[in-house]
Amino acid sequence: MFIFACMGRMIPRWLLLIFIFSGFGVINVFAQQTGDTSFFKQVIPATPTGDTLRIVDTVYLKAPDTVLRIKNFSPYFTLHVDSTLSYKFEINKEPSQYYWYLKNSPVGLKIDKDNGNLQFKAEKSFFLSGKLKYDKEYKVNLGVQNLNDVKDKVDTSFTLVFYNTEIIPSKIKPTVDGELAIDEGDTLSFRIQCETGSFPIESMTYYTNLPINSPTPVTKCGDMFQWVVPYDFIKEDENIKSKKLIIKFVGVDKFYNRDTAAVVVNVKESINYPHRIAEYTKVTESIESYILQLKSTFRELDQKIKQTRNTRTTFDLTSASTALGGTVFSSLPGDQGKTTGKILPSVGVALVPVKEAVAPNKSYEQNSASLVRSSIKRLQYLLNDQALIGERDFEIINKTTRLKNELKQVQLQLIDVPIFDDSKNAKELEEYFNNPKVNKKYRLKKGK
């Protein structure tokens, strides 16, 4: 002001006043260009008083608050079990002209529609019944609406979380309990359930005392455990009838707290009927094929014996005829007839070594044919006696073993007998084997 006063003495007053008013106009324009929405400036011009100049300071006036807002909004609430929440929301306008509301609110949470007072009591029964859960973020939509103006409203949301200092452990509960009994070839199937405590089980695995292969993985609560018991689970060389399998399921929560549940399975030895039936069928087919070979061998041996017997019979008849002729010629009158009667018996006697040389007695073939025939009868009886009774015969293993052993014994008995494989016409061999004339030769006679 002192500078302006000095300048007033040196220059004309009217020029000084013009300069001062121009400066205040620039200041006023600058204040309007700042864009302040909360406050605005009002400049009062200076008035000259004699030789001095009086200047009034700028007055700042507050702009009216017209946008609806919640003054004390809190976006996050954390409550302990059995605690009480009481929080009153405030707005920047007359509360009587507005009402409050909630959306997606958890059970027990409410708000006074007139004054915006939020209230909640976290009772423990809500958590025990499963209506509320610990450490779960509940997103609640909050709104305030003008009763007279539809557009005058606020929609927002806040998060509500409950916690508990009392830790209830989560438990694994399979749908089976105790010890189970199952046979080989059956399927073991049950579900792995959980009792959720303070912190749910997030991951799960299992391990066993014996290696098994499950087609369905178990990684979380609610998964199904399945296992098809193989028929070779109990090995033949183990000499046991059952084997114990222990399955342990281990669950872990986010704090690495563990819970273990064990299931004991007693696996009993069972019969693999598809495999055993295939094995039995193969053995019976081998026996039937071997029977055809034996029938062909029997026919060859029997025909050789028949040819030798006919030849020997021919020699015997010739010898007998020669001896009888010698007797007849000896009784005739005349020297020539008597001489012939003396020669013919000698010829009959001479035919005996010739018979043994030409057609020796086939005792080996005879015995071999009898042995082959008895072996055929034995195997046929064995097939009928060890036939299966139904598709699931409990004696299928023993019957298959007996068939194998009997076939092996017969093959050892006939190891020195040459086998003829001429079994193309099975019907012809069967007719020859069952021929009554052939049966008569090998039938045991009375008194022997």
PEQUIJO-V658667 format. One record per residue. PHI is phi in whole degrees, -180 to 180 (999 if undefined). Layout:
phi=[PHI | PHI]
//
This chain:
phi=[999 | -65 | -65 | -64 | -65 | -67 | -66 | -66 | -76 | -90 | -118 | -66 | -66 | -66 | -71 | -67 | -63 | -63 | -64 | -66 | -65 | -65 | -64 | -65 | -66 | -65 | -64 | -66 | -62 | -61 | -67 | -74 | -83 | -70 | 73 | -70 | -89 | -93 | -133 | -133 | -104 | -124 | -102 | -101 | -64 | -78 | -121 | -75 | -134 | 70 | -85 | -112 | -126 | -97 | -117 | -98 | -67 | -74 | -104 | -100 | -109 | -77 | -75 | -69 | -86 | -108 | -87 | -72 | -153 | -94 | -75 | -119 | -68 | -120 | -83 | -146 | -127 | -124 | -127 | -92 | -62 | 68 | -102 | -125 | -111 | -142 | -140 | -106 | -81 | -125 | -118 | -93 | -134 | -65 | -65 | -67 | -94 | -133 | -131 | -111 | -154 | -125 | -133 | 58 | -82 | -68 | -63 | 95 | -88 | -148 | -137 | -75 | -68 | -91 | -117 | 73 | -85 | -88 | -133 | -162 | -122 | -80 | -73 | -68 | -64 | -63 | -82 | -67 | -83 | 88 | -71 | -127 | -130 | -77 | 55 | -113 | -83 | -99 | -90 | -113 | -88 | -117 | -146 | -132 | -131 | -74 | -73 | -108 | -121 | -67 | -79 | -89 | -156 | -136 | -121 | -147 | -152 | -138 | -112 | -122 | -129 | -111 | -137 | -143 | -80 | -88 | -91 | -103 | -69 | -83 | -121 | -92 | -130 | -65 | -76 | -119 | -138 | 74 | -101 | -112 | -122 | -147 | -98 | -62 | 94 | -85 | -115 | -95 | -146 | -159 | -102 | -99 | -104 | -136 | -97 | -80 | -102 | -65 | -130 | -69 | -74 | -101 | -143 | -149 | -149 | -147 | -145 | -130 | -81 | -130 | -69 | -134 | -129 | -103 | -73 | -113 | -74 | -117 | -125 | -153 | -65 | 94 | -73 | -100 | -98 | -132 | -153 | -92 | -73 | -73 | -72 | -97 | -62 | -102 | -72 | -68 | -86 | -83 | 57 | -131 | -102 | -150 | -139 | -98 | -115 | -113 | -112 | -115 | -102 | -120 | -114 | -131 | -93 | -71 | -100 | 64 | -80 | -111 | -139 | -124 | -127 | -113 | -125 | -104 | -122 | -95 | -93 | -99 | -66 | -137 | -101 | -84 | -61 | -59 | -70 | -67 | -65 | -63 | -67 | -63 | -62 | -64 | -67 | -64 | -65 | -65 | -67 | -64 | -65 | -69 | -64 | -63 | -64 | -67 | -66 | -64 | -65 | -62 | -64 | -64 | -65 | -66 | -68 | -64 | -64 | -67 | -65 | -63 | -65 | -65 | -65 | -65 | -65 | -63 | -63 | -64 | -66 | -65 | -63 | -66 | -64 | -64 | -64 | -67 | -64 | -64 | -67 | -68 | -67 | -67 | -87 | -81 | -74 | 112 | -72 | -65 | -66 | -67 | -63 | -64 | -65 | -78 | -81 | -61 | -61 | -65 | -64 | -62 | -70 | -68 | -72 | -65 | -65 | -64 | -62 | -68 | -79 | -79 | -133 | -68 | -66 | -91 | -71 | -66 | -64 | -64 | -67 | -65 | -63 | -65 | -67 | -64 | -65 | -67 | -66 | -62 | -61 | -64 | -69 | -65 | -65 | -65 | -63 | -72 | -75 | -103 | -70 | -76 | -108 | 85 | -80 | -125 | -80 | -68 | -98 | -64 | -69 | -65 | -67 | -64 | -65 | -64 | -62 | -63 | -66 | -66 | -63 | -65 | -65 | -64 | -64 | -69 | -66 | -101 | -67 | -92 | -90 | -68 | -97 | -103 | -100 | -127 | -109 | -68 | -104 | -67 | -66 | -66 | -64 | -65 | -67 | -68 | -67 | -96 | -63 | -60 | -65 | -70 | -62 | -65 | -69 | -108 | -87 | -70 | -92 | -68 | 86 | -119]
//
